[in-house]
Amino acid sequence: MFDLNIFFYFGCFLAILGSLATVWGPNVQDPIVRTFNVEIASIGVSLILLTYNHTLALLTFVTTGVAISLILLRAITRLEEMEADV
């Protein structure tokens, strides 16, 4: 079967990559790319938790995905309403 250490190390890699992409994300003009940059980190955290407990990983992925998406879409909508050049 699969070795769970692969999920752990790949999750750590995605969490670090997603964190760097989130820091770099505000320089991107496309709001969809900004959202994907944040989702990479949540997938990485979910993979890390997948090595410990499958239910915990699923709940973390769903809650972080929904919360981050709602916050980012609201922020993007507000910025476009103000016609800010971000």
Secondary structure, 3 states (H helix, E strand, C coil): CCCHHHHHHHHHHHHHHHHHHHHHHHHCCCHHHHHHHHHHHHHHHHHHHHCCCHHHHHHHHHHHHHHHHHHHHHHHHHHHHCCCCC
